[in-house]
Amino acid sequence: MSAKDMSADFSDAIVHHLTYSLGKDAAHAQITDWRIALSLTVRDRIVDPWFASTRATYGGQHKRVYYLSMEFLIGRLLEDAVVNLGLLDIADNALRGHGVDLASVLADEPDAALGNGGLGRLAACFLESLSTIGCPAYGYGIRYEHGLFKQSFENGVQKEAPEDWLQQDHVWEFERPESCYTIGFGGTVGQGGWTPEETVIAKAHDTPVIGWQGRWANTLRLWESLPTKLFDLDRFNAGDYYGAAEPEALARTISRVLYPDDSTPEGKRLRLKQEFFFTAASLRDILRRFDSEYSDLTLLPSKVAIQLNDTHPAIAGPELVRLLHDEKGMALPDAIQTARGCLSYTNHTLLPEALERWSEELMTDLLPRHMQLIEAIDDDHARAYPKRKVSLRENGEVKMGEIAFTMAHKVNGVSALHTGLMKQTVFKDLHDLHPDRIINETNGVTPRRWVLSANPRLSALITGVIGEDWVDDLEQLQQLEAQVDDAAFLTAYGDAKRANKVELSNWFAETQGVQIDPDAMFDTQIKRIHEYKRQHLNILETIALWQEIRDNPNGNWTPRVKIFGGKAAPGYVFAKQIIHLINSVAVVLNADPVTLKVLKVVYPPNYNVTLAESLIPASDLSEQISTAGKEASGTGNMKFALNGALTVGTLDGANVEIREHVGADNFFLFGMTADEVVARRSVAGHAAQAIAADPRIARAAKAISDGVFSRDDPARFRAITDNLSGADYFLVASDFTDYWRAQRAVDAAYGDRDAWMRMAALNTARSGWFSSDRTIRGYMADIWGAKAVRA
Ligand code: NBG
């Protein structure tokens, strides 16, 4: 078919869906109607490769990978699908023929935020890479009715509102009423096994995930929780309408919201229920599929690889043992061995508060049989390693990290530094017993979304120079290195960056009502707000810089726009204070006629995947300033480097490897190392010492405590200033001076535009290793023993 015929064909298909699927007349269709019609048209083109992939997997009896994750931060799906199917121009032409703009249609799609941050986004990048590579895989998670809350600012304070991505038809998924499982909680354990007291239904919803060039499609299967009994007719007839609906409301609560606040006992219980709910449903589904093809259970580890994304699905260990032993009659030691052959676990954090522990009381109450099996697994491990120091239980709590470790044949960290620290700290004792179990798989990001779609200008330039093969072989970007001394290439590279910045400036003017200068340096810190990520270090440096500019307004200052983005957990008071402070500083600085030409602060609310897609390609500087040893990897750092932003960063997480790849000269390093951080903490009065040594810190802090940014209530940010001069666990004061030095080096470097662009281009050329395709190939070879299959 000629390109013209294909466009006409495609255009007809859109109108067909508009008419017959939506019941809308093209003459009166709204943008959302066009979006849904286009999505259905694109979806039609995914189904055949999807079927072909499934048939090829069954036909070849290939091993399948199952990625169990509490979070999939998938964002918008239409553009991804259009791009991967190579339909961008065709869709654009077809819509234009109807007077409709493709960009507006793409922008109409809700951003599916079924995750909090890096962990969930990593899972989404992995799914896309698995499909691009053609590895048979399923993602398993929860179909939250409400994803991550919507953030707004009221007088600078974060407000949360429920997210409603399912408000409009979610056309990407197929409901599977035939794939339902009954999941139980509570009850008793007797001779005949576990008899749960409460049950809910897990119903599957499938979203196809199409890989690059439509070669392969895998499935994201999300579970919805439904009541086993619709409602209680007896109670209804007796006039107890609320009571009649109660079981339904309770059952649906499990898949109602992402991460409910778990600071209350009720919240904890619900969280554990969510974890067991999706894990148990997924395992049942996996065994059903296995049983449909094989009758010998000992084959399980050679056909099934189950990856536990953090400890949230760690109950998979005891549950798989239960299914194999209690339900299928396998001897207990064999069941443990077989389960371990299938399971592997990724650790994503060393922060003690994020390593899950459940009280034995709660566990016994909700999952009595699992509690027994945890004891049995513990005993089994104790028999094999009599001198061991570790137990799966401690002080009345079960330790999910230890359970995941013990039940996994491989455990991985997400950057070289993080993996090393895992061995030395949280899993030291287990690592001593199992020295081959912990391995490293440094994170990566999908180039299809994070370069090709997000940054079409840069992508066109790259493809023009080296061809299109880089899109699924990202290390080919190295070929760009030969161009970095070519003036014409650097000009084109700089023009692409500038055009992205102009576009972002326009967006800020139109949607946020702030003017920012596209020639200023765009200095961006976007991520969850957390003390260890140190947004307060960034804002403190901003205040100090503002003060120095005011001292010397005619100095040779490098114009900067400080861009912040990110949400704080609703119950995390200190993080919310940081947000309030940043917004308050923005109000003062952006209105200061002395400084506003050279320094602005902007903080668009409701940071999400979609916003990241426009902020990253327009950024010059990437802030990766966590206290060393705390950020397991980071993945935003990789997206920035690929898109030609230079990093100002600590030796933390994957920053270390980014710096190795891009070269120390193209990276602004500052701060203490992870070892120095530990040593520094034991110095009495370290914060006071650091402040005494650098008057800038005290001056900036004084402005905060004098109420310069909170005239109506000077004490408003006391928690932040008190912490800075007090405990300062995350060492903001101790790292400030070196951060300031690095930032001034950044200023000087930005002054030489050609040299800067050369460094930026080198970041792009040398970051190809950070593709999630590379990461997934690592998991396939080192952990899963899975092979790529081509349909
Ligand atoms: C996060 C880390 C990040 C890392 C992502 C993905 C959790 C528990 N961990 O540094 O903080 O990049 O996981 O691995 O969300």
Boltz pocket constraint, residues with backbone or C-beta under 6 A from the ligand:
constraints:
  - pocket:
      binder: B
      contacts: [[A, 117], [A, 118], [A, 119], [A, 122], [A, 310], [A, 347], [A, 348], [A, 349], [A, 354], [A, 414], [A, 443], [A, 630], [A, 631], [A, 632], [A, 633], [A, 634], [A, 635], [A, 653]]
      max_distance: 6.0
